[in-house]
Amino acid sequence: MEEKGSISIHTENIFPIIKKFLYSDNEIFLRELVSNAVDAVQKIKRLAALGQYSGELGNPLVEVAVDEEKKTITITDNGLGMTAEEIKKYINQVAFSGASEFVEKFKDAKDANEIIGKFGLGFYSAFMVADLVEIQTLSYQDGAEPARWVCDGSTEYEITAGNKTTRGTEIILHVNAESEEFLSKNKLEEILDKYGKFLPVPIKFGTKTEQEPDGEDEEGKPKTKSVEVDNIINTTNPIWTKAPADLSDEDYLAFYKQLYPFSEDPLFWIHLNVDYPFNLTGVLYFPKVKNDFDMQRNKIKLFSRQVFITDEVKDIVPEFLMLLHGVIDSPDIPLNVSRSFLQADSNVKKINSYITKKVADKLQELYNKDRKGYEDKWSDIGLFVKYGMVSEEKFYDKAKDFALLTNTKEEHYTLEEYHNKVKDLQTDKNGQVVYIYANDPAKQDSFIQSANKKDYDVLLMNSPIDNHFISQLEQKLEKTSLKRVDSSVASKLIDKDENVESVLSEDQSNKVKEIFEKAITKPGYNVEIVGLNPEELPVTVTMDEFMRRMKDMAAMGGGMGFYGNMPDSYKVAINGNHKLIGKIIATDNEAEQGLLAKQAIDLALLAQGMLTGAELTAFVSRSVELI
């Protein structure tokens, strides 16, 4: 048997196109060829199980070998093998049946994953790194003859009698000059570890030295000897392929350590397993979420039939679940098409909804089963739950029953519980329930204490998502608004139409206002005299809640640029009932009046963390003199 021929392509030579479009990601040649080899092994196992092959199966194995001197990489399997006719069909014809469409559709493609496999081009990714590819194969069929196929990267090929004596296929890549980095054992092992770590058939890559028992020495102590064993680089039955009932917590934790060797243990996990209306398996872990969003992302690995595909799962996993870690495996995700197709694919949308539901169900279950344990984990999972509520309507509807609000006393409440807790005391004259919150309790302590004196409860809202979460709550909760504890003096946070009269006359109020306006040297500070409890601070500096929120959103790029460009504006509330104000009124010494006013203003600024630089130095010097 000998045949020479030309691969029928009705367009320009496909090989330069493969090299050009896929060059940036050329390491995936190994993923494709090893995956094909694994498929061939699994198919012979299936045929044997169905009674359609009665020969010896042997131990299923795919072997990758490199010869630096000959500059070859060889991928060998003991799978189905091929006859010469099958080579012609599958290698020469099928792989190029979509060549014209491929060239047209993907001439602007940037990502190899958009192309490889879509048109049966997996095998031809070999030409990304090789200038000559050889196949030696022997089919499982009775009486089959070994066949050899060789191609130099042009459209010409040659089929002759082969020399393979055992069932299976051997693909020999003669590596080109530009790709000699792939002749490095370390490089190949790194790629195999990345893409083939969990393939369902053992992948051998050379050998490794292990110690095994070798009797005892003269003192009766156990001896060992060094032996060379196959270096199998993969785990063929990862936990997501097993039933949850067959797994212990230790199994899940060990797998997590395998995926993320240097991470803290996860809080808990969800085992995904669905076969209708799509196929999906996997395990998603809840990590201890730090406040740095970006550090946490892209930790979910996507597989297709145990072959690693990517860790960019943005369209498959809902945005807020990008903070989770773990693996998803689905043969139903169209991996080799453009991103826009992926976003529109109905299976992807169903998978997205399924994962959201599973996560919500797990959180509800944890909350119902062990409220205290759930509360203990809230500091880690709260950020994630809030993110989900803000970004996903369906998740909000479920999460409102297990989302917690935490106050500055570290007490936890569900949304309903908290409403019932504060509604009687924290409802304003218009019937609005006002939730008061702090985002920096250490800095806002004096304001928190003032609010607590009025028996107001103060929530803690100090995660990166809380600006958005606050707006979400105001939209979703009926007749409810949120105010930061330092946005006004305590008695003005909730407008109940209860005025404490100032002891100052109108003339005295005007005089005090004038003294303080003169003592303030910076623009944007508006002085007002208010009647407060004499025990409250003499001066309080605040920024209006609405203005501060708009500025915060502008700073985060929230489209409020107009407010971001406006100068800062602060309210300076002078407590007319404080004895310091009485002292200022009582003295006729203008210098002393100015000094006391300046000192009181600086104390208020200091309480807000707004006194810095030369002003702070001057305040310290003045305080020393006054002692």
Rosetta blueprint (number, residue, H / E / L):
1 M L
2 E E
3 E E
4 K E
5 G E
6 S E
7 I L
8 S L
9 I L
10 H L
11 T L
12 E L
13 N L
14 I H
15 F H
16 P H
17 I H
18 I H
19 K H
20 K H
21 F H
22 L H
23 Y H
24 S H
25 D H
26 N L
27 E L
28 I H
29 F H
30 L H
31 R H
32 E H
33 L H
34 V H
35 S H
36 N H
37 A H
38 V H
39 D H
40 A H
41 V H
42 Q H
43 K H
44 I H
45 K H
46 R H
47 L H
48 A H
49 A H
50 L L
51 G L
52 Q L
53 Y L
54 S L
55 G L
56 E L
57 L L
58 G L
59 N L
60 P L
61 L L
62 V E
63 E E
64 V E
65 A E
66 V E
67 D E
68 E L
69 E L
70 K L
71 K L
72 T E
73 I E
74 T E
75 I E
76 T E
77 D E
78 N L
79 G L
80 L L
81 G L
82 M L
83 T L
84 A H
85 E H
86 E H
87 I H
88 K H
89 K H
90 Y H
91 I H
92 N H
93 Q H
94 V H
95 A H
96 F H
97 S L
98 G L
99 A H
100 S H
101 E H
102 F H
103 V H
104 E H
105 K H
106 F L
107 K L
108 D L
109 A L
110 K L
111 D L
112 A H
113 N H
114 E H
115 I L
116 I L
117 G L
118 K L
119 F L
120 G L
121 L L
122 G L
123 F H
124 Y H
125 S H
126 A H
127 F H
128 M H
129 V L
130 A E
131 D E
132 L E
133 V E
134 E E
135 I E
136 Q E
137 T E
138 L E
139 S L
140 Y L
141 Q L
142 D L
143 G L
144 A L
145 E L
146 P L
147 A E
148 R E
149 W E
150 V E
151 C E
152 D L
153 G L
154 S L
155 T L
156 E E
157 Y E
158 E E
159 I E
160 T E
161 A E
162 G L
163 N L
164 K L
165 T L
166 T L
167 R L
168 G E
169 T E
170 E E
171 I E
172 I E
173 L E
174 H E
175 V E
176 N L
177 A H
178 E H
179 S H
180 E H
181 E H
182 F H
183 L H
184 S L
185 K H
186 N H
187 K H
188 L H
189 E H
190 E H
191 I H
192 L H
193 D H
194 K H
195 Y H
196 G H
197 K L
198 F L
199 L L
200 P L
201 V L
202 P L
203 I E
204 K E
205 F E
206 G E
207 T E
208 K E
209 T E
210 E E
211 Q E
212 E E
213 P E
214 D E
215 G E
216 E E
217 D L
218 E L
219 E L
220 G L
221 K L
222 P E
223 K E
224 T E
225 K E
226 S E
227 V E
228 E E
229 V E
230 D E
231 N E
232 I E
233 I L
234 N L
235 T L
236 T L
237 N L
238 P L
239 I H
240 W H
241 T H
242 K L
243 A L
244 P H
245 A H
246 D H
247 L L
248 S L
249 D H
250 E H
251 D H
252 Y H
253 L H
254 A H
255 F H
256 Y H
257 K H
258 Q H
259 L H
260 Y L
261 P L
262 F L
263 S L
264 E L
265 D L
266 P L
267 L L
268 F E
269 W E
270 I E
271 H E
272 L E
273 N E
274 V E
275 D L
276 Y L
277 P L
278 F L
279 N L
280 L E
281 T E
282 G E
283 V E
284 L E
285 Y E
286 F E
287 P L
288 K L
289 V L
290 K L
291 N L
292 D L
293 F H
294 D H
295 M H
296 Q H
297 R L
298 N L
299 K L
300 I E
301 K E
302 L E
303 F E
304 S E
305 R L
306 Q L
307 V E
308 F E
309 I E
310 T E
311 D L
312 E L
313 V L
314 K L
315 D L
316 I L
317 V L
318 P L
319 E H
320 F H
321 L H
322 M H
323 L H
324 L L
325 H E
326 G E
327 V E
328 I E
329 D E
330 S L
331 P L
332 D L
333 I L
334 P L
335 L L
336 N L
337 V L
338 S L
339 R H
340 S H
341 F H
342 L H
343 Q H
344 A H
345 D L
346 S H
347 N H
348 V H
349 K H
350 K H
351 I H
352 N H
353 S H
354 Y H
355 I H
356 T H
357 K H
358 K H
359 V H
360 A H
361 D H
362 K H
363 L H
364 Q H
365 E H
366 L H
367 Y H
368 N H
369 K H
370 D L
371 R H
372 K H
373 G H
374 Y H
375 E H
376 D H
377 K H
378 W H
379 S H
380 D H
381 I H
382 G H
383 L H
384 F H
385 V H
386 K H
387 Y H
388 G H
389 M H
390 V H
391 S H
392 E L
393 E H
394 K H
395 F H
396 Y H
397 D H
398 K H
399 A H
400 K L
401 D L
402 F L
403 A L
404 L E
405 L E
406 T E
407 N E
408 T L
409 K L
410 E L
411 E L
412 H E
413 Y E
414 T E
415 L H
416 E H
417 E H
418 Y H
419 H H
420 N H
421 K H
422 V H
423 K L
424 D L
425 L L
426 Q L
427 T E
428 D L
429 K L
430 N L
431 G L
432 Q L
433 V E
434 V E
435 Y E
436 I E
437 Y E
438 A E
439 N L
440 D L
441 P L
442 A L
443 K L
444 Q L
445 D H
446 S H
447 F H
448 I H
449 Q H
450 S H
451 A H
452 N H
453 K H
454 K L
455 D L
456 Y L
457 D L
458 V E
459 L E
460 L E
461 M L
462 N L
463 S L
464 P L
465 I L
466 D H
467 N H
468 H H
469 F H
470 I H
471 S H
472 Q H
473 L H
474 E H
475 Q H
476 K H
477 L L
478 E L
479 K L
480 T E
481 S E
482 L E
483 K E
484 R E
485 V L
486 D L
487 S L
488 S L
489 V L
490 A H
491 S H
492 K H
493 L H
494 I L
495 D L
496 K L
497 D L
498 E L
499 N L
500 V L
501 E L
502 S L
503 V L
504 L L
505 S L
506 E H
507 D H
508 Q H
509 S H
510 N H
511 K H
512 V H
513 K H
514 E H
515 I H
516 F H
517 E H
518 K H
519 A H
520 I L
521 T L
522 K L
523 P L
524 G L
525 Y E
526 N E
527 V E
528 E E
529 I E
530 V E
531 G L
532 L L
533 N L
534 P L
535 E L
536 E L
537 L L
538 P L
539 V E
540 T E
541 V E
542 T E
543 M L
544 D L
545 E H
546 F H
547 M H
548 R H
549 R H
550 M H
551 K H
552 D H
553 M H
554 A H
555 A H
556 M L
557 G L
558 G L
559 G L
560 M L
561 G H
562 F H
563 Y H
564 G H
565 N L
566 M L
567 P L
568 D L
569 S L
570 Y E
571 K E
572 V E
573 A E
574 I E
575 N E
576 G L
577 N L
578 H L
579 K H
580 L H
581 I H
582 G H
583 K H
584 I H
585 I H
586 A H
587 T L
588 D L
589 N L
590 E H
591 A H
592 E H
593 Q H
594 G H
595 L H
596 L H
597 A H
598 K H
599 Q H
600 A H
601 I H
602 D H
603 L H
604 A H
605 L H
606 L H
607 A H
608 Q L
609 G L
610 M L
611 L L
612 T L
613 G H
614 A H
615 E H
616 L H
617 T H
618 A H
619 F H
620 V H
621 S H
622 R H
623 S H
624 V H
625 E H
626 L H
627 I L
